[in-house]
Amino acid sequence: MKAMTYYGASDIRFEERPMPTIIDPTDAVIRVTKTTICGTDLGIWKGKNPEIEATAKEKTGQWNGRILGHEGVGVVEEVGSAVKNFKKGDKVIISCVSRCGTCENCQKQLYAHCQNDGGWIMGYMIDGTHAEYVRTPFADTSLYKLPENLDTDVAVLLSDILPTGHEIGVQYGDVKLGDTIAIVGSGPIGMSCLLTAQFYSPANIIMIDLDDNRLAMAKELGATHIINSGKEDAVAKVMELTNGRGVDCAMEAVGVSATFDICQRIVKEGGNVANVGVHGHSVNFEIERLWIKNITLTTGLVNANTTGTLMKSCECGKLPMARLVTHRFKFSEMEKAYDVFKNAAQEKAMKVIIEM
């Protein structure tokens, strides 16, 4: 089969790879019908996760590359002998998080840290969805049946970005009725934070980014204020908008030092900094200034424990996720899709959909 494979920093190849097979009785093999590219995939491409190669060598003694991707929808092709909830031909949403459902962490709904080699492993520790077929561990607890009336573009976004924005941004940020919140970064994750935050009726939602095109979309999707941090002092502008107080919740949705710094400077006393972005380098945390402010700082990897609820909201049209899809490609154009998403600002790309 064809697949997009990572071999090292700046080295990904669209190539022939072996078809996946059932390894454990709880596995399923899915024929992928739609997938998308995540900022995390770009981070891996750029060399942000050298542990992928190191772990493979430690476990197997060799490195043969890793098929990227952890989002998608598809059709069940084969199931292991222990799979009870799915059968060949079922249409499914593939969750980015695999969970055994029985370990101590899974019993706490901390599925991101499943102790039985689950969590975020697809396209990371095992081969992922940027291929014609993918093996999904723990199929019974890690797949979702695709509702007939759900737009498949939206279903792809339920694999990762929507639950990530909701759980790690909005829920961890403790967004409440009447709050003033700021989201730093208006990419797909920031937009998911923006859309799901509105379930909790904050009074003001401030979006901060460098891209005017993305900020304009954020305004259309519910942001009350937008700030281009490349054209004005974002911290000063937030303080002006909040009468010098700052925000109840600041969400970091990029994963770089500059955006984290904005968040820690605009949070008010008793507020929350919810870090959603994936960081590849350390940041300066100003504990000497913040210790006295009673703030809460949260970090996390999505557990996907709200995916089912969000799916119902998407089914009834309460979340206009389809608006985030800006580009479409055939699977044969996977290399082009990566280039477009890598240059999102110039291409005015938000989310790209790849159809098999």
C-alpha positions in Angstrom: 0.0 0.0 0.0 1.0 3.7 -0.3 1.9 5.6 2.8 3.6 8.8 4.0 6.5 7.6 6.1 8.8 9.6 8.4 12.5 8.6 8.5 14.0 11.5 10.3 14.1 15.3 10.6 13.1 16.8 7.2 12.8 13.3 5.7 9.4 12.0 4.8 8.6 9.8 1.9 5.4 8.8 0.0 6.2 5.2 -0.7 5.1 1.6 -0.8 4.7 0.0 2.6 3.5 -3.5 3.8 -0.2 -3.8 4.5 -0.9 -3.9 8.3 -2.1 -7.2 9.8 -3.8 -8.2 13.1 -1.2 -8.5 15.8 -3.3 -8.7 19.0 -6.8 -10.2 19.3 -8.1 -6.8 20.2 -6.9 -5.2 17.0 -8.8 -4.1 13.9 -7.5 -3.2 10.5 -9.3 -0.2 8.9 -9.4 0.8 5.3 -8.9 4.6 5.5 -11.3 6.7 3.5 -10.5 10.2 4.7 -7.7 11.6 6.7 -6.1 15.0 7.5 -2.7 16.4 8.6 -2.2 17.7 12.1 0.4 20.3 13.4 1.9 17.4 15.3 2.7 15.6 12.1 4.5 18.7 10.9 6.4 18.8 14.2 7.5 15.2 13.7 8.6 16.0 10.1 10.7 18.9 11.5 12.4 16.7 14.0 10.5 17.6 17.1 10.2 14.0 18.2 13.5 12.1 18.0 12.2 9.6 20.5 10.2 7.9 17.7 13.4 6.5 16.2 15.1 6.0 19.5 12.2 4.0 21.0 11.9 1.8 17.8 15.6 1.0 18.0 15.3 0.2 21.7 12.3 -2.1 21.3 13.3 -3.9 18.0 16.9 -3.0 17.4 16.1 -1.4 14.0 14.5 1.6 12.4 12.4 1.2 9.3 10.5 4.5 9.5 7.1 5.4 10.8 3.9 6.0 8.9 2.5 9.3 10.1 -1.1 10.4 10.9 -3.5 9.8 13.8 -6.8 11.1 12.4 -9.3 9.6 10.0 -12.4 7.7 9.2 -12.7 4.4 7.4 -14.2 1.0 7.0 -13.4 -2.0 9.1 -11.5 -4.5 7.0 -10.7 -7.2 9.6 -11.1 -7.6 13.3 -9.2 -9.7 15.9 -10.8 -12.6 17.7 -11.5 -10.6 20.8 -13.2 -7.6 19.1 -17.0 -7.7 19.9 -18.3 -4.2 19.0 -17.2 -4.0 15.4 -17.3 -6.2 12.3 -16.1 -6.1 8.7 -17.8 -3.3 6.8 -18.6 -1.0 9.7 -17.9 2.7 9.1 -15.8 4.1 11.9 -14.1 7.2 13.3 -10.5 6.5 14.4 -9.6 8.1 17.7 -6.1 9.5 18.0 -5.9 7.9 21.4 -5.9 4.1 21.9 -7.1 2.8 25.2 -7.2 -0.7 26.8 -10.0 0.4 29.1 -8.9 -1.7 32.0 -5.6 -0.4 33.4 -5.4 2.0 36.4 -5.1 5.1 34.2 -7.9 4.1 31.9 -10.2 3.5 34.9 -9.5 7.2 35.8 -10.4 8.2 32.2 -6.7 9.2 31.8 -6.7 7.4 28.5 -3.8 9.4 27.1 -1.6 7.5 29.5 -3.0 4.0 29.1 -0.5 1.7 30.8 -0.9 -1.2 28.3 1.0 0.5 25.5 -2.0 2.7 24.5 -2.4 6.5 24.6 -1.3 8.6 21.6 0.7 5.9 19.8 -0.7 6.0 16.2 1.6 7.8 13.8 4.0 8.1 16.7 4.9 4.8 18.4 3.1 2.7 15.8 2.2 3.2 12.1 -0.6 5.7 11.5 -3.4 6.8 9.3 -1.6 8.5 6.4 -1.9 5.2 4.5 -4.5 3.2 2.7 -4.9 0.9 5.7 -4.1 1.2 9.4 -4.1 -1.2 12.4 -6.0 0.1 15.4 -5.2 -1.4 18.8 -8.0 -1.9 21.4 -10.6 -1.5 18.7 -13.6 -1.9 21.0 -12.7 1.0 23.1 -10.8 3.2 20.6 -13.1 3.3 17.6 -16.5 5.1 17.2 -19.2 4.0 14.8 -19.7 6.7 12.2 -23.3 8.1 12.3 -25.0 8.0 8.9 -26.0 11.7 9.2 -22.6 13.0 10.2 -20.5 14.9 7.6 -17.4 12.8 7.1 -15.2 15.9 7.0 -16.4 16.7 10.5 -16.0 13.1 11.6 -12.3 13.3 10.7 -11.9 16.4 13.0 -13.5 14.4 15.8 -10.4 12.1 15.8 -8.2 14.7 17.5 -8.6 18.5 17.2 -12.1 18.9 18.5 -11.7 16.8 21.7 -8.2 18.3 22.2 -9.5 21.9 22.1 -12.4 21.0 24.4 -10.7 18.9 27.0 -7.2 20.4 27.2 -8.2 24.0 26.4 -11.7 24.6 27.6 -12.2 22.0 30.4 -8.8 22.3 31.8 -9.0 26.1 31.6 -12.2 25.9 33.6 -14.1 28.2 31.3 -17.3 29.5 32.9 -20.4 31.6 32.2 -19.4 35.2 31.9 -15.7 34.7 31.8 -13.3 36.6 29.6 -10.9 34.2 27.8 -8.0 34.6 25.4 -6.9 32.0 22.9 -3.4 32.5 21.6 -3.1 30.8 18.2 -6.0 30.6 15.8 -5.0 27.4 13.9 -7.2 24.3 13.9 -6.6 23.6 17.7 -7.3 27.3 18.6 -10.5 27.2 16.5 -11.6 24.1 18.3 -11.0 25.8 21.6 -13.0 28.8 20.3 -16.0 26.7 19.1 -16.3 24.5 22.2 -15.7 27.4 24.7 -19.0 28.8 23.5 -20.8 25.8 25.1 -20.0 27.5 28.4 -21.1 31.1 27.5 -18.0 33.2 28.2 -18.7 36.9 27.9 -15.7 37.7 25.8 -13.4 35.5 23.6 -10.1 37.2 22.5 -8.3 35.5 19.6 -4.6 36.3 19.2 -2.5 35.4 16.1 -0.2 36.6 13.4 -2.4 35.6 10.5 -5.2 38.1 9.5 -6.9 35.5 7.4 -7.3 33.1 10.4 -8.3 36.0 12.7 -11.1 36.9 10.3 -12.3 33.3 10.4 -12.2 33.4 14.2 -14.4 36.5 14.2 -16.9 34.8 12.0 -16.9 31.7 14.3 -17.6 33.6 17.5 -14.6 35.6 18.7 -15.6 38.9 20.2 -12.2 40.5 19.8 -9.2 39.7 17.5 -5.6 40.9 17.9 -2.7 40.5 15.4 0.3 40.2 17.7 2.6 41.0 14.8 1.0 44.5 14.4 0.3 45.5 18.0 1.4 44.7 21.5 -1.0 41.8 22.3 -0.4 42.0 26.1 -1.1 45.7 26.2 -4.2 45.3 24.1 -5.6 42.5 26.3 -5.0 44.7 29.3 -6.8 47.6 27.7 -9.8 45.4 26.8 -10.0 44.0 30.4 -9.5 47.3 32.3 -6.1 46.2 33.4 -7.3 43.0 35.0 -6.3 40.3 32.4 -8.3 37.2 31.4 -9.9 34.5 33.4 -8.4 31.9 31.1 -5.5 32.1 28.7 -5.2 29.1 26.3 -1.8 28.5 24.6 -2.6 26.8 21.3 0.7 26.9 19.4 3.5 25.4 21.4 6.3 28.0 21.3 7.9 30.3 23.9 6.4 33.5 22.5 2.8 32.4 22.8 3.3 30.9 26.2 4.8 34.2 27.3 1.7 36.1 26.2 -0.5 33.7 28.2 1.4 34.1 31.4 1.4 37.9 31.1 -2.4 38.3 30.5 -3.9 35.9 33.0 -5.6 37.6 36.0 -5.3 36.7 39.6 -7.1 33.4 40.3 -7.1 32.6 36.6 -6.1 29.7 34.5 -3.4 29.1 31.9 -4.3 26.1 29.8 -1.4 24.9 27.7 -2.7 23.0 24.6 0.2 23.5 22.2 2.9 20.8 21.8 6.3 22.3 22.9 9.6 21.1 21.5 11.7 23.4 23.7 11.6 24.9 27.2 9.9 28.1 28.0 10.5 30.8 30.6 7.9 30.4 33.4 7.9 33.6 35.4 7.2 31.9 38.8 8.8 34.9 40.6 5.9 37.1 39.3 3.1 34.6 39.2 3.4 32.7 42.5 1.4 35.4 44.3 -1.5 35.5 41.8 -3.1 32.1 42.7 -3.1 31.0 39.0 -3.6 27.4 37.8 -1.4 26.1 35.0 -2.5 23.0 33.2 -0.9 20.9 30.5 -2.1 17.7 28.8 -2.5 15.3 26.0 -6.1 14.7 25.0 -7.9 11.7 26.6 -10.7 11.7 24.1 -13.2 11.1 26.9 -15.6 13.7 25.4 -15.5 12.5 21.8 -18.8 10.8 22.0 -20.5 13.9 23.4 -18.9 16.1 20.9 -20.0 13.8 18.1 -23.7 14.2 19.2 -23.2 18.0 19.1 -21.8 17.8 15.6 -24.6 15.6 14.4 -27.2 18.2 15.4 -25.3 21.0 13.8 -24.2 22.9 17.0 -20.6 22.9 16.0 -19.8 24.3 12.5 -16.6 22.3 12.2 -16.9 21.9 8.4 -16.0 25.6 8.2 -12.4 24.7 9.1 -11.9 22.6 6.0 -10.2 24.8 3.5 -8.4 22.4 1.1 -9.0 19.0 -0.4 -6.6 16.5 -1.9 -6.6 13.1 -3.4 -4.5 10.5 -1.6 -2.1 10.5 -4.6 -1.5 14.2 -3.8 -0.4 13.6 -0.2 3.0 15.3 -0.7 1.3 18.4 -2.1 -1.1 18.3 0.9 1.8 18.3 3.3 3.5 21.2 1.5 0.3 23.3 1.6 -0.3 22.6 5.3 3.3 23.4 6.1 2.9 26.8 4.4 -0.6 27.4 5.9 -0.3 31.2 6.1 0.7 31.7 2.5 -1.8 29.1 1.3 -4.6 30.3 3.6 -5.0 26.8 4.8 -6.8 25.8 8.0 -7.6 22.0 7.8 -6.8 19.9 4.7 -8.8 16.8 3.9 -7.3 13.9 2.0 -9.7 11.5 0.4 -8.8 8.0 -0.6 
